[in-house]
Amino acid sequence: MADRCALARLLVPAALFLGSLACSYGQQSTENPQEGVRSLVGGAPTIPPPPNSGVGTLGGFLESDCAVPGVTFPSPYIGEQATNEVFDGPSLICDSSTEGAHGLPVSAHIGITAYKADKLEEFYQQAVEGIRGFVDQANARNAIPDVPPDARFEITFIRNDKDGYVFMITSQANVYDCLDGSGYGEERVEGKYLVNLGFQSCEGDAAAYTAALENLRTAALAAIERVETARQK
């Protein structure tokens, strides 16, 4: 009976299994933009973000750093340079969420925050632990005996090492008749920046979803490189 119940749950759309991504976007507070980011990664501490300048500052991020092919970020959050016991530079949040043709969210997220080295290590480890649970759950469900091929969760890693954990999970959403893709990522960059990524859609295929997550990652890394280059001049 237990196996039959577990197998039945596999037929629930993957959007429900990984739906916390969309929920995090939809419930993100306008007073504390990073609140949604913390809930997205499932465990990183909630900390007041640096002051919001609204415009790029010298050596800081710009709205143009949110430029990603095929995605429009309506109101990027730009944090000023901040240096204290927690923060060690600027921050940027790019968020987009719309409803797709199948009635499921199409969401994209980039979050970049500069932290002191000890805080970066602490928050990175907690953030990775939070999103690793999605992979563990997908593997556990795939291990159930006699799982039909179209009910499996396919996991594609973009990065999986000591400094980055970025992956896409896809599965057939039977009720909605579309392929659901939900991707997450955490990376630490330059020994200073914590980058978190998120993507969800049921409006394409696995290759398109993985490419979209890679584009978000590319934009985040390019933004950091630009900021660091400007800072060193």
Beta strands, then each sheet from edge to edge (+ up, - down):
strand 1: 77-83
strand 2: 87-99
strand 3: 105-115
strand 4: 154-161
strand 5: 164-173
strand 6: 178-189
strand 7: 193-201
sheet 1: 1+ 2- 3+ 7- 6+ 5- 4+
end
